[in-house]
């Protein structure tokens, strides 16, 4: 567990993530993080949840047309 303190950043508020948390998330300064609401609260993640939805849709399409795609790949 890491305790974070909310700090003023101009007219907004923010938190400072310790180096260990950045390393664990696999992110660097300038990268984007997403705050995702879950049944247990909020989750901070480097993965875009909208992209995940698009990827799942693409997988369904690829599964439905795998033989056609295999032929096109020749």
N, CA, C, O and CB atoms as a CASP TS submission, in Angstrom:
PFRMAT TS
TARGET T0000
AUTHOR 0000-0000-0000
METHOD Language model
MODEL 1
PARENT N/A
ATOM      1  N   UNK     1       0.844  -1.174   0.000  1.00  0.00           N
ATOM      2  CA  UNK     1       0.000   0.000   0.000  1.00  0.00           C
ATOM      3  C   UNK     1       0.888   1.236   0.000  1.00  0.00           C
ATOM      4  O   UNK     1       1.908   1.287   0.688  1.00  0.00           O
ATOM      5  CB  UNK     1      -0.959  -0.001   1.215  1.00  0.00           C
ATOM      6  N   UNK     2       0.486   2.221  -0.777  1.00  0.00           N
ATOM      7  CA  UNK     2       1.198   3.493  -0.851  1.00  0.00           C
ATOM      8  C   UNK     2       0.209   4.588  -0.486  1.00  0.00           C
ATOM      9  O   UNK     2      -0.873   4.677  -1.065  1.00  0.00           O
ATOM     10  CB  UNK     2       1.820   3.732  -2.278  1.00  0.00           C
ATOM     11  N   UNK     3       0.586   5.418   0.476  1.00  0.00           N
ATOM     12  CA  UNK     3      -0.268   6.525   0.892  1.00  0.00           C
ATOM     13  C   UNK     3       0.110   7.750   0.061  1.00  0.00           C
ATOM     14  O   UNK     3       1.278   8.135   0.006  1.00  0.00           O
ATOM     15  CB  UNK     3      -0.125   6.813   2.430  1.00  0.00           C
ATOM     16  N   UNK     4      -0.893   8.363  -0.589  1.00  0.00           N
ATOM     17  CA  UNK     4      -0.661   9.534  -1.421  1.00  0.00           C
ATOM     18  C   UNK     4      -1.364  10.736  -0.820  1.00  0.00           C
ATOM     19  O   UNK     4      -2.413  10.603  -0.189  1.00  0.00           O
ATOM     20  CB  UNK     4      -1.143   9.291  -2.861  1.00  0.00           C
ATOM     21  N   UNK     5      -0.782  11.905  -1.018  1.00  0.00           N
ATOM     22  CA  UNK     5      -1.380  13.135  -0.523  1.00  0.00           C
ATOM     23  C   UNK     5      -1.804  13.981  -1.719  1.00  0.00           C
ATOM     24  O   UNK     5      -1.039  14.144  -2.670  1.00  0.00           O
ATOM     25  CB  UNK     5      -0.390  13.915   0.395  1.00  0.00           C
ATOM     26  N   UNK     6      -3.015  14.516  -1.672  1.00  0.00           N
ATOM     27  CA  UNK     6      -3.505  15.384  -2.732  1.00  0.00           C
ATOM     28  C   UNK     6      -2.885  16.757  -2.546  1.00  0.00           C
ATOM     29  O   UNK     6      -2.901  17.322  -1.452  1.00  0.00           O
ATOM     30  CB  UNK     6      -5.061  15.465  -2.729  1.00  0.00           C
ATOM     31  N   UNK     7      -2.329  17.291  -3.648  1.00  0.00           N
ATOM     32  CA  UNK     7      -1.659  18.593  -3.601  1.00  0.00           C
ATOM     33  C   UNK     7      -2.248  19.520  -4.659  1.00  0.00           C
ATOM     34  O   UNK     7      -2.772  19.074  -5.680  1.00  0.00           O
ATOM     35  CB  UNK     7      -0.131  18.435  -3.812  1.00  0.00           C
ATOM     36  N   UNK     8      -2.151  20.811  -4.391  1.00  0.00           N
ATOM     37  CA  UNK     8      -2.605  21.802  -5.356  1.00  0.00           C
ATOM     38  C   UNK     8      -1.634  21.839  -6.531  1.00  0.00           C
ATOM     39  O   UNK     8      -0.417  21.848  -6.349  1.00  0.00           O
ATOM     40  CB  UNK     8      -2.729  23.202  -4.699  1.00  0.00           C
ATOM     41  N   UNK     9      -2.197  21.859  -7.743  1.00  0.00           N
ATOM     42  CA  UNK     9      -1.411  21.993  -8.968  1.00  0.00           C
ATOM     43  C   UNK     9      -2.125  23.066  -9.785  1.00  0.00           C
ATOM     44  O   UNK     9      -3.064  22.769 -10.523  1.00  0.00           O
ATOM     45  CB  UNK     9      -1.282  20.605  -9.769  1.00  0.00           C
ATOM     46  N   UNK    10      -1.683  24.296  -9.652  1.00  0.00           N
ATOM     47  CA  UNK    10      -2.387  25.411 -10.282  1.00  0.00           C
ATOM     48  C   UNK    10      -3.767  25.523  -9.679  1.00  0.00           C
ATOM     49  O   UNK    10      -3.907  25.625  -8.460  1.00  0.00           O
ATOM     50  CB  UNK    10      -2.474  25.230 -11.817  1.00  0.00           C
ATOM     51  N   UNK    11      -4.795  25.506 -10.520  1.00  0.00           N
ATOM     52  CA  UNK    11      -6.170  25.588 -10.015  1.00  0.00           C
ATOM     53  C   UNK    11      -6.798  24.200  -9.887  1.00  0.00           C
ATOM     54  O   UNK    11      -7.988  24.075  -9.598  1.00  0.00           O
ATOM     55  CB  UNK    11      -7.026  26.468 -10.939  1.00  0.00           C
ATOM     56  N   UNK    12      -5.987  23.156 -10.106  1.00  0.00           N
ATOM     57  CA  UNK    12      -6.460  21.774  -9.987  1.00  0.00           C
ATOM     58  C   UNK    12      -5.807  21.112  -8.791  1.00  0.00           C
ATOM     59  O   UNK    12      -5.151  21.769  -7.983  1.00  0.00           O
ATOM     60  CB  UNK    12      -6.165  20.973 -11.274  1.00  0.00           C
ATOM     61  N   UNK    13      -5.991  19.804  -8.684  1.00  0.00           N
ATOM     62  CA  UNK    13      -5.352  19.028  -7.624  1.00  0.00           C
ATOM     63  C   UNK    13      -4.703  17.813  -8.269  1.00  0.00           C
ATOM     64  O   UNK    13      -5.136  17.364  -9.330  1.00  0.00           O
ATOM     65  CB  UNK    13      -6.381  18.603  -6.515  1.00  0.00           C
ATOM     66  N   UNK    14      -3.677  17.285  -7.639  1.00  0.00           N
ATOM     67  CA  UNK    14      -2.998  16.121  -8.184  1.00  0.00           C
ATOM     68  C   UNK    14      -2.298  15.341  -7.098  1.00  0.00           C
ATOM     69  O   UNK    14      -2.235  15.766  -5.945  1.00  0.00           O
ATOM     70  CB  UNK    14      -2.006  16.532  -9.247  1.00  0.00           C
ATOM     71  N   UNK    15      -1.775  14.199  -7.480  1.00  0.00           N
ATOM     72  CA  UNK    15      -0.990  13.372  -6.565  1.00  0.00           C
ATOM     73  C   UNK    15       0.356  13.086  -7.210  1.00  0.00           C
ATOM     74  O   UNK    15       0.472  13.058  -8.435  1.00  0.00           O
ATOM     75  CB  UNK    15      -1.734  12.044  -6.214  1.00  0.00           C
ATOM     76  N   UNK    16       1.346  12.879  -6.402  1.00  0.00           N
ATOM     77  CA  UNK    16       2.680  12.522  -6.862  1.00  0.00           C
ATOM     78  C   UNK    16       2.828  11.017  -6.664  1.00  0.00           C
ATOM     79  O   UNK    16       2.650  10.513  -5.555  1.00  0.00           O
ATOM     80  CB  UNK    16       3.803  13.327  -6.090  1.00  0.00           C
ATOM     81  N   UNK    17       3.154  10.295  -7.745  1.00  0.00           N
ATOM     82  CA  UNK    17       3.366   8.851  -7.637  1.00  0.00           C
ATOM     83  C   UNK    17       4.833   8.577  -7.374  1.00  0.00           C
ATOM     84  O   UNK    17       5.695   9.102  -8.078  1.00  0.00           O
ATOM     85  CB  UNK    17       2.898   8.119  -8.920  1.00  0.00           C
ATOM     86  N   UNK    18       5.131   7.765  -6.373  1.00  0.00           N
ATOM     87  CA  UNK    18       6.531   7.437  -6.101  1.00  0.00           C
ATOM     88  C   UNK    18       7.137   6.608  -7.231  1.00  0.00           C
ATOM     89  O   UNK    18       6.425   5.964  -8.003  1.00  0.00           O
ATOM     90  CB  UNK    18       6.651   6.682  -4.773  1.00  0.00           C
ATOM     91  N   UNK    19       8.450   6.638  -7.308  1.00  0.00           N
ATOM     92  CA  UNK    19       9.178   5.939  -8.363  1.00  0.00           C
ATOM     93  C   UNK    19       8.803   4.458  -8.426  1.00  0.00           C
ATOM     94  O   UNK    19       8.678   3.898  -9.515  1.00  0.00           O
ATOM     95  CB  UNK    19      10.678   6.085  -8.148  1.00  0.00           C
ATOM     96  N   UNK    20       8.624   3.826  -7.274  1.00  0.00           N
ATOM     97  CA  UNK    20       8.272   2.404  -7.228  1.00  0.00           C
ATOM     98  C   UNK    20       6.927   2.146  -7.902  1.00  0.00           C
ATOM     99  O   UNK    20       6.762   1.142  -8.595  1.00  0.00           O
ATOM    100  CB  UNK    20       8.234   1.911  -5.775  1.00  0.00           C
ATOM    101  N   UNK    21       5.959   3.056  -7.701  1.00  0.00           N
ATOM    102  CA  UNK    21       4.640   2.897  -8.317  1.00  0.00           C
ATOM    103  C   UNK    21       4.735   3.062  -9.832  1.00  0.00           C
ATOM    104  O   UNK    21       4.090   2.327 -10.580  1.00  0.00           O
ATOM    105  CB  UNK    21       3.639   3.916  -7.730  1.00  0.00           C
ATOM    106  N   UNK    22       5.541   4.029 -10.286  1.00  0.00           N
ATOM    107  CA  UNK    22       5.728   4.232 -11.731  1.00  0.00           C
ATOM    108  C   UNK    22       6.370   3.005 -12.366  1.00  0.00           C
ATOM    109  O   UNK    22       5.978   2.581 -13.453  1.00  0.00           O
ATOM    110  CB  UNK    22       6.596   5.482 -11.998  1.00  0.00           C
ATOM    111  N   UNK    23       7.351   2.444 -11.683  1.00  0.00           N
ATOM    112  CA  UNK    23       8.017   1.245 -12.189  1.00  0.00           C
ATOM    113  C   UNK    23       7.039   0.079 -12.254  1.00  0.00           C
ATOM    114  O   UNK    23       7.010  -0.658 -13.239  1.00  0.00           O
ATOM    115  CB  UNK    23       9.222   0.880 -11.305  1.00  0.00           C
ATOM    116  N   UNK    24       6.250  -0.084 -11.217  1.00  0.00           N
ATOM    117  CA  UNK    24       5.262  -1.180 -11.179  1.00  0.00           C
ATOM    118  C   UNK    24       4.235  -1.038 -12.301  1.00  0.00           C
ATOM    119  O   UNK    24       3.828  -2.034 -12.900  1.00  0.00           O
ATOM    120  CB  UNK    24       4.543  -1.210  -9.813  1.00  0.00           C
ATOM    121  N   UNK    25       3.816   0.195 -12.586  1.00  0.00           N
ATOM    122  CA  UNK    25       2.848   0.439 -13.652  1.00  0.00           C
ATOM    123  C   UNK    25       3.497   0.395 -15.033  1.00  0.00           C
ATOM    124  O   UNK    25       2.806   0.267 -16.044  1.00  0.00           O
ATOM    125  CB  UNK    25       2.170   1.784 -13.444  1.00  0.00           C
ATOM    126  N   UNK    26       4.816   0.501 -15.074  1.00  0.00           N
ATOM    127  CA  UNK    26       5.529   0.493 -16.357  1.00  0.00           C
ATOM    128  C   UNK    26       5.362   1.787 -17.129  1.00  0.00           C
ATOM    129  O   UNK    26       5.312   1.775 -18.359  1.00  0.00           O
ATOM    130  CB  UNK    26       5.055  -0.657 -17.206  1.00  0.00           C
ATOM    131  N   UNK    27       5.273   2.907 -16.419  1.00  0.00           N
ATOM    132  CA  UNK    27       5.080   4.205 -17.065  1.00  0.00           C
ATOM    133  C   UNK    27       6.215   5.159 -16.708  1.00  0.00           C
ATOM    134  O   UNK    27       6.965   4.947 -15.755  1.00  0.00           O
ATOM    135  CB  UNK    27       3.727   4.814 -16.661  1.00  0.00           C
ATOM    136  N   UNK    28       6.308   6.215 -17.509  1.00  0.00           N
ATOM    137  CA  UNK    28       7.319   7.245 -17.310  1.00  0.00           C
ATOM    138  C   UNK    28       6.636   8.609 -17.375  1.00  0.00           C
ATOM    139  O   UNK    28       5.467   8.716 -17.745  1.00  0.00           O
ATOM    140  CB  UNK    28       8.458   7.133 -18.375  1.00  0.00           C
ATOM    141  N   UNK    29       7.372   9.629 -17.015  1.00  0.00           N
ATOM    142  CA  UNK    29       6.846  10.986 -17.069  1.00  0.00           C
ATOM    143  C   UNK    29       6.348  11.286 -18.486  1.00  0.00           C
ATOM    144  O   UNK    29       7.052  11.035 -19.464  1.00  0.00           O
ATOM    145  CB  UNK    29       7.928  12.013 -16.635  1.00  0.00           C
ATOM    146  N   UNK    30       5.138  11.821 -18.585  1.00  0.00           N
ATOM    147  CA  UNK    30       4.548  12.139 -19.877  1.00  0.00           C
ATOM    148  C   UNK    30       3.591  11.079 -20.393  1.00  0.00           C
ATOM    149  O   UNK    30       2.791  11.356 -21.288  1.00  0.00           O
ATOM    150  CB  UNK    30       5.623  12.349 -20.874  1.00  0.00           C
ATOM    151  N   UNK    31       3.657   9.864 -19.844  1.00  0.00           N
ATOM    152  CA  UNK    31       2.727   8.802 -20.244  1.00  0.00           C
ATOM    153  C   UNK    31       1.337   9.107 -19.697  1.00  0.00           C
ATOM    154  O   UNK    31       1.189   9.903 -18.769  1.00  0.00           O
ATOM    155  CB  UNK    31       3.218   7.413 -19.741  1.00  0.00           C
ATOM    156  N   UNK    32       0.326   8.475 -20.271  1.00  0.00           N
ATOM    157  CA  UNK    32      -1.041   8.638 -19.798  1.00  0.00           C
ATOM    158  C   UNK    32      -1.422   7.500 -18.861  1.00  0.00           C
ATOM    159  O   UNK    32      -1.022   6.353 -19.060  1.00  0.00           O
ATOM    160  CB  UNK    32      -2.016   8.705 -20.979  1.00  0.00           C
ATOM    161  N   UNK    33      -2.198   7.836 -17.839  1.00  0.00           N
ATOM    162  CA  UNK    33      -2.805   6.845 -16.955  1.00  0.00           C
ATOM    163  C   UNK    33      -4.311   7.037 -17.015  1.00  0.00           C
ATOM    164  O   UNK    33      -4.792   8.136 -17.289  1.00  0.00           O
ATOM    165  CB  UNK    33      -2.271   6.977 -15.483  1.00  0.00           C
ATOM    166  N   UNK    34      -5.050   5.975 -16.760  1.00  0.00           N
ATOM    167  CA  UNK    34      -6.505   6.021 -16.794  1.00  0.00           C
ATOM    168  C   UNK    34      -7.035   5.670 -15.416  1.00  0.00           C
ATOM    169  O   UNK    34      -6.579   4.715 -14.788  1.00  0.00           O
ATOM    170  CB  UNK    34      -7.074   5.058 -17.870  1.00  0.00           C
ATOM    171  N   UNK    35      -7.998   6.445 -14.953  1.00  0.00           N
ATOM    172  CA  UNK    35      -8.674   6.196 -13.685  1.00  0.00           C
ATOM    173  C   UNK    35     -10.000   5.536 -14.030  1.00  0.00           C
ATOM    174  O   UNK    35     -10.896   6.176 -14.578  1.00  0.00           O
ATOM    175  CB  UNK    35      -8.880   7.527 -12.847  1.00  0.00           C
ATOM    176  N   UNK    36     -10.121   4.250 -13.708  1.00  0.00           N
ATOM    177  CA  UNK    36     -11.275   3.446 -14.108  1.00  0.00           C
ATOM    178  C   UNK    36     -12.104   3.101 -12.887  1.00  0.00           C
ATOM    179  O   UNK    36     -11.584   2.600 -11.890  1.00  0.00           O
ATOM    180  CB  UNK    36     -10.831   2.161 -14.841  1.00  0.00           C
ATOM    181  N   UNK    37     -13.408   3.375 -12.973  1.00  0.00           N
ATOM    182  CA  UNK    37     -14.303   3.028 -11.868  1.00  0.00           C
ATOM    183  C   UNK    37     -14.606   1.533 -11.921  1.00  0.00           C
ATOM    184  O   UNK    37     -14.997   1.010 -12.965  1.00  0.00           O
ATOM    185  CB  UNK    37     -15.621   3.861 -11.928  1.00  0.00           C
ATOM    186  N   UNK    38     -14.423   0.854 -10.797  1.00  0.00           N
ATOM    187  CA  UNK    38     -14.689  -0.577 -10.687  1.00  0.00           C
ATOM    188  C   UNK    38     -15.680  -0.797  -9.534  1.00  0.00           C
ATOM    189  O   UNK    38     -15.959   0.139  -8.784  1.00  0.00           O
ATOM    190  CB  UNK    38     -13.356  -1.386 -10.454  1.00  0.00           C
ATOM    191  N   UNK    39     -16.207  -1.995  -9.383  1.00  0.00           N
ATOM    192  CA  UNK    39     -17.119  -2.258  -8.252  1.00  0.00           C
ATOM    193  C   UNK    39     -16.453  -2.029  -6.892  1.00  0.00           C
ATOM    194  O   UNK    39     -17.135  -1.764  -5.902  1.00  0.00           O
ATOM    195  CB  UNK    39     -17.638  -3.691  -8.325  1.00  0.00           C
ATOM    196  N   UNK    40     -15.128  -2.133  -6.845  1.00  0.00           N
ATOM    197  CA  UNK    40     -14.409  -1.966  -5.573  1.00  0.00           C
ATOM    198  C   UNK    40     -13.855  -0.567  -5.387  1.00  0.00           C
ATOM    199  O   UNK    40     -13.122  -0.335  -4.426  1.00  0.00           O
ATOM    200  CB  UNK    40     -13.282  -2.961  -5.483  1.00  0.00           C
ATOM    201  N   UNK    41     -14.170   0.365  -6.254  1.00  0.00           N
ATOM    202  CA  UNK    41     -13.642   1.721  -6.158  1.00  0.00           C
ATOM    203  C   UNK    41     -13.020   2.121  -7.483  1.00  0.00           C
ATOM    204  O   UNK    41     -13.561   1.807  -8.544  1.00  0.00           O
ATOM    205  CB  UNK    41     -12.609   1.831  -5.019  1.00  0.00           C
ATOM    206  N   UNK    42     -11.882   2.815  -7.432  1.00  0.00           N
ATOM    207  CA  UNK    42     -11.202   3.252  -8.640  1.00  0.00           C
ATOM    208  C   UNK    42      -9.887   2.509  -8.809  1.00  0.00           C
ATOM    209  O   UNK    42      -9.243   2.129  -7.831  1.00  0.00           O
ATOM    210  CB  UNK    42     -10.960   4.762  -8.606  1.00  0.00           C
ATOM    211  N   UNK    43      -9.499   2.307 -10.060  1.00  0.00           N
ATOM    212  CA  UNK    43      -8.249   1.637 -10.390  1.00  0.00           C
ATOM    213  C   UNK    43      -7.452   2.559 -11.315  1.00  0.00           C
ATOM    214  O   UNK    43      -8.002   3.127 -12.259  1.00  0.00           O
ATOM    215  CB  UNK    43      -8.508   0.237 -11.060  1.00  0.00           C
ATOM    216  N   UNK    44      -6.165   2.701 -11.041  1.00  0.00           N
ATOM    217  CA  UNK    44      -5.268   3.464 -11.907  1.00  0.00           C
ATOM    218  C   UNK    44      -4.544   2.472 -12.793  1.00  0.00           C
ATOM    219  O   UNK    44      -3.914   1.534 -12.305  1.00  0.00           O
ATOM    220  CB  UNK    44      -4.257   4.336 -11.079  1.00  0.00           C
ATOM    221  N   UNK    45      -4.636   2.683 -14.112  1.00  0.00           N
ATOM    222  CA  UNK    45      -4.043   1.737 -15.046  1.00  0.00           C
ATOM    223  C   UNK    45      -3.457   2.466 -16.252  1.00  0.00           C
ATOM    224  O   UNK    45      -3.969   3.514 -16.644  1.00  0.00           O
ATOM    225  CB  UNK    45      -5.082   0.708 -15.499  1.00  0.00           C
ATOM    226  N   UNK    46      -2.394   1.927 -16.845  1.00  0.00           N
ATOM    227  CA  UNK    46      -1.862   2.527 -18.068  1.00  0.00           C
ATOM    228  C   UNK    46      -2.613   2.056 -19.314  1.00  0.00           C
ATOM    229  O   UNK    46      -2.327   2.525 -20.416  1.00  0.00           O
ATOM    230  CB  UNK    46      -0.384   2.200 -18.206  1.00  0.00           C
ATOM    231  N   UNK    47      -3.564   1.142 -19.159  1.00  0.00           N
ATOM    232  CA  UNK    47      -4.266   0.563 -20.294  1.00  0.00           C
ATOM    233  C   UNK    47      -5.582   1.291 -20.542  1.00  0.00           C
ATOM    234  O   UNK    47      -6.370   1.495 -19.618  1.00  0.00           O
ATOM    235  CB  UNK    47      -4.519  -0.928 -20.062  1.00  0.00           C
ATOM    236  N   UNK    48      -5.815   1.677 -21.781  1.00  0.00           N
ATOM    237  CA  UNK    48      -7.013   2.401 -22.174  1.00  0.00           C
ATOM    238  C   UNK    48      -8.191   1.432 -22.240  1.00  0.00           C
ATOM    239  O   UNK    48      -8.186   0.531 -23.079  1.00  0.00           O
ATOM    240  CB  UNK    48      -6.806   3.112 -23.535  1.00  0.00           C
ATOM    241  N   UNK    49      -9.205   1.589 -21.379  1.00  0.00           N
ATOM    242  CA  UNK    49     -10.334   0.651 -21.378  1.00  0.00           C
ATOM    243  C   UNK    49     -11.134   0.698 -22.686  1.00  0.00           C
ATOM    244  O   UNK    49     -11.716  -0.315 -23.072  1.00  0.00           O
ATOM    245  CB  UNK    49     -11.258   0.953 -20.203  1.00  0.00           C
ATOM    246  N   UNK    50     -11.179   1.828 -23.367  1.00  0.00           N
ATOM    247  CA  UNK    50     -11.898   1.920 -24.645  1.00  0.00           C
ATOM    248  C   UNK    50     -11.183   1.093 -25.710  1.00  0.00           C
ATOM    249  O   UNK    50     -11.832   0.447 -26.533  1.00  0.00           O
ATOM    250  CB  UNK    50     -12.020   3.398 -25.102  1.00  0.00           C
ATOM    251  N   UNK    51      -9.854   1.110 -25.699  1.00  0.00           N
ATOM    252  CA  UNK    51      -9.096   0.307 -26.654  1.00  0.00           C
ATOM    253  C   UNK    51      -9.354  -1.178 -26.416  1.00  0.00           C
ATOM    254  O   UNK    51      -9.446  -1.954 -27.367  1.00  0.00           O
ATOM    255  CB  UNK    51      -7.587   0.616 -26.550  1.00  0.00           C
ATOM    256  N   UNK    52      -9.469  -1.570 -25.162  1.00  0.00           N
ATOM    257  CA  UNK    52      -9.749  -2.972 -24.831  1.00  0.00           C
ATOM    258  C   UNK    52     -11.091  -3.399 -25.419  1.00  0.00           C
ATOM    259  O   UNK    52     -11.207  -4.508 -25.940  1.00  0.00           O
ATOM    260  CB  UNK    52      -9.744  -3.182 -23.298  1.00  0.00           C
ATOM    261  N   UNK    53     -12.106  -2.540 -25.345  1.00  0.00           N
ATOM    262  CA  UNK    53     -13.413  -2.853 -25.926  1.00  0.00           C
ATOM    263  C   UNK    53     -13.302  -3.028 -27.444  1.00  0.00           C
ATOM    264  O   UNK    53     -13.903  -3.937 -28.016  1.00  0.00           O
ATOM    265  CB  UNK    53     -14.432  -1.742 -25.588  1.00  0.00           C
ATOM    266  N   UNK    54     -12.530  -2.149 -28.087  1.00  0.00           N
ATOM    267  CA  UNK    54     -12.347  -2.243 -29.531  1.00  0.00           C
ATOM    268  C   UNK    54     -11.612  -3.523 -29.904  1.00  0.00           C
ATOM    269  O   UNK    54     -11.932  -4.164 -30.905  1.00  0.00           O
ATOM    270  CB  UNK    54     -11.584  -1.025 -30.055  1.00  0.00           C
ATOM    271  N   UNK    55     -10.628  -3.889 -29.094  1.00  0.00           N
ATOM    272  CA  UNK    55      -9.864  -5.101 -29.345  1.00  0.00           C
ATOM    273  C   UNK    55     -10.747  -6.340 -29.217  1.00  0.00           C
ATOM    274  O   UNK    55     -10.633  -7.260 -30.027  1.00  0.00           O
ATOM    275  CB  UNK    55      -8.682  -5.192 -28.382  1.00  0.00           C
ATOM    276  N   UNK    56     -11.615  -6.379 -28.223  1.00  0.00           N
ATOM    277  CA  UNK    56     -12.530  -7.507 -28.062  1.00  0.00           C
ATOM    278  C   UNK    56     -13.462  -7.633 -29.265  1.00  0.00           C
ATOM    279  O   UNK    56     -13.742  -8.739 -29.726  1.00  0.00           O
ATOM    280  CB  UNK    56     -13.349  -7.352 -26.773  1.00  0.00           C
ATOM    281  N   UNK    57     -13.937  -6.503 -29.767  1.00  0.00           N
ATOM    282  CA  UNK    57     -14.793  -6.513 -30.947  1.00  0.00           C
ATOM    283  C   UNK    57     -14.038  -7.039 -32.158  1.00  0.00           C
ATOM    284  O   UNK    57     -14.586  -7.821 -32.935  1.00  0.00           O
ATOM    285  CB  UNK    57     -15.334  -5.112 -31.230  1.00  0.00           C
ATOM    286  N   UNK    58     -12.794  -6.623 -32.327  1.00  0.00           N
ATOM    287  CA  UNK    58     -11.974  -7.100 -33.447  1.00  0.00           C
ATOM    288  C   UNK    58     -11.718  -8.599 -33.340  1.00  0.00           C
ATOM    289  O   UNK    58     -11.738  -9.310 -34.345  1.00  0.00           O
ATOM    290  CB  UNK    58     -10.638  -6.341 -33.496  1.00  0.00           C
ATOM    291  N   UNK    59     -11.479  -9.079 -32.121  1.00  0.00           N
ATOM    292  CA  UNK    59     -11.253 -10.522 -31.935  1.00  0.00           C
ATOM    293  C   UNK    59     -12.486 -11.330 -32.344  1.00  0.00           C
ATOM    294  O   UNK    59     -12.357 -12.386 -32.965  1.00  0.00           O
ATOM    295  CB  UNK    59     -10.891 -10.825 -30.465  1.00  0.00           C
ATOM    296  N   UNK    60     -13.675 -10.840 -32.001  1.00  0.00           N
ATOM    297  CA  UNK    60     -14.905 -11.533 -32.388  1.00  0.00           C
ATOM    298  C   UNK    60     -15.012 -11.613 -33.908  1.00  0.00           C
ATOM    299  O   UNK    60     -15.366 -12.656 -34.458  1.00  0.00           O
ATOM    300  CB  UNK    60     -16.142 -10.818 -31.800  1.00  0.00           C
ATOM    301  N   UNK    61     -14.702 -10.503 -34.583  1.00  0.00           N
ATOM    302  CA  UNK    61     -14.752 -10.483 -36.036  1.00  0.00           C
ATOM    303  C   UNK    61     -13.724 -11.420 -36.652  1.00  0.00           C
ATOM    304  O   UNK    61     -14.012 -12.106 -37.633  1.00  0.00           O
ATOM    305  CB  UNK    61     -14.535  -9.076 -36.544  1.00  0.00           C
ATOM    306  N   UNK    62     -12.522 -11.450 -36.075  1.00  0.00           N
ATOM    307  CA  UNK    62     -11.481 -12.338 -36.592  1.00  0.00           C
ATOM    308  C   UNK    62     -11.857 -13.798 -36.378  1.00  0.00           C
ATOM    309  O   UNK    62     -11.581 -14.642 -37.231  1.00  0.00           O
ATOM    310  CB  UNK    62     -10.135 -12.036 -35.921  1.00  0.00           C
ATOM    311  N   UNK    63     -12.486 -14.101 -35.245  1.00  0.00           N
ATOM    312  CA  UNK    63     -12.932 -15.483 -34.987  1.00  0.00           C
ATOM    313  C   UNK    63     -14.012 -15.896 -35.981  1.00  0.00           C
ATOM    314  O   UNK    63     -14.011 -17.022 -36.477  1.00  0.00           O
ATOM    315  CB  UNK    63     -13.465 -15.624 -33.542  1.00  0.00           C
ATOM    316  N   UNK    64     -14.935 -14.975 -36.268  1.00  0.00           N
ATOM    317  CA  UNK    64     -16.039 -15.289 -37.173  1.00  0.00           C
ATOM    318  C   UNK    64     -15.558 -15.497 -38.608  1.00  0.00           C
ATOM    319  O   UNK    64     -16.158 -16.270 -39.355  1.00  0.00           O
ATOM    320  CB  UNK    64     -17.078 -14.178 -37.133  1.00  0.00           C
ATOM    321  N   UNK    65     -14.485 -14.816 -38.997  1.00  0.00           N
ATOM    322  CA  UNK    65     -14.005 -14.881 -40.378  1.00  0.00           C
ATOM    323  C   UNK    65     -12.587 -15.419 -40.476  1.00  0.00           C
ATOM    324  O   UNK    65     -11.845 -15.042 -41.384  1.00  0.00           O
ATOM    325  CB  UNK    65     -14.071 -13.514 -41.014  1.00  0.00           C
ATOM    326  N   UNK    66     -12.194 -16.304 -39.543  1.00  0.00           N
ATOM    327  CA  UNK    66     -10.807 -16.767 -39.527  1.00  0.00           C
ATOM    328  C   UNK    66     -10.410 -17.502 -40.806  1.00  0.00           C
ATOM    329  O   UNK    66      -9.280 -17.346 -41.269  1.00  0.00           O
ATOM    330  CB  UNK    66     -10.585 -17.671 -38.339  1.00  0.00           C
ATOM    331  N   UNK    67     -11.303 -18.296 -41.387  1.00  0.00           N
ATOM    332  CA  UNK    67     -10.966 -19.011 -42.629  1.00  0.00           C
ATOM    333  C   UNK    67     -10.767 -18.022 -43.780  1.00  0.00           C
ATOM    334  O   UNK    67      -9.837 -18.165 -44.574  1.00  0.00           O
ATOM    335  CB  UNK    67     -12.076 -20.034 -42.991  1.00  0.00           C
ATOM    336  N   UNK    68     -11.633 -17.035 -43.863  1.00  0.00           N
ATOM    337  CA  UNK    68     -11.506 -16.018 -44.907  1.00  0.00           C
ATOM    338  C   UNK    68     -10.211 -15.246 -44.739  1.00  0.00           C
ATOM    339  O   UNK    68      -9.497 -15.014 -45.715  1.00  0.00           O
ATOM    340  CB  UNK    68     -12.703 -15.058 -44.880  1.00  0.00           C
ATOM    341  N   UNK    69      -9.901 -14.846 -43.520  1.00  0.00           N
ATOM    342  CA  UNK    69      -8.670 -14.107 -43.267  1.00  0.00           C
ATOM    343  C   UNK    69      -7.437 -14.951 -43.577  1.00  0.00           C
ATOM    344  O   UNK    69      -6.438 -14.432 -44.076  1.00  0.00           O
ATOM    345  CB  UNK    69      -8.630 -13.633 -41.820  1.00  0.00           C
ATOM    346  N   UNK    70      -7.501 -16.243 -43.283  1.00  0.00           N
ATOM    347  CA  UNK    70      -6.388 -17.141 -43.574  1.00  0.00           C
ATOM    348  C   UNK    70      -6.143 -17.191 -45.082  1.00  0.00           C
ATOM    349  O   UNK    70      -4.997 -17.156 -45.529  1.00  0.00           O
ATOM    350  CB  UNK    70      -6.668 -18.559 -43.020  1.00  0.00           C
ATOM    351  N   UNK    71      -7.223 -17.272 -45.865  1.00  0.00           N
ATOM    352  CA  UNK    71      -7.101 -17.307 -47.330  1.00  0.00           C
ATOM    353  C   UNK    71      -6.547 -15.984 -47.864  1.00  0.00           C
ATOM    354  O   UNK    71      -5.709 -15.977 -48.766  1.00  0.00           O
ATOM    355  CB  UNK    71      -8.471 -17.608 -47.979  1.00  0.00           C
ATOM    356  N   UNK    72      -7.009 -14.887 -47.316  1.00  0.00           N
ATOM    357  CA  UNK    72      -6.529 -13.570 -47.761  1.00  0.00           C
ATOM    358  C   UNK    72      -5.052 -13.371 -47.429  1.00  0.00           C
ATOM    359  O   UNK    72      -4.358 -12.631 -48.126  1.00  0.00           O
ATOM    360  CB  UNK    72      -7.361 -12.455 -47.116  1.00  0.00           C
ATOM    361  N   UNK    73      -4.572 -14.013 -46.389  1.00  0.00           N
ATOM    362  CA  UNK    73      -3.185 -13.847 -45.957  1.00  0.00           C
ATOM    363  C   UNK    73      -2.203 -14.597 -46.865  1.00  0.00           C
ATOM    364  O   UNK    73      -0.995 -14.373 -46.787  1.00  0.00           O
ATOM    365  CB  UNK    73      -3.030 -14.329 -44.520  1.00  0.00           C
ATOM    366  N   UNK    74      -2.714 -15.482 -47.721  1.00  0.00           N
ATOM    367  CA  UNK    74      -1.820 -16.264 -48.607  1.00  0.00           C
ATOM    368  C   UNK    74      -1.259 -15.417 -49.713  1.00  0.00           C
ATOM    369  O   UNK    74      -0.495 -15.911 -50.542  1.00  0.00           O
ATOM    370  CB  UNK    74      -2.557 -17.453 -49.208  1.00  0.00           C
TER
END
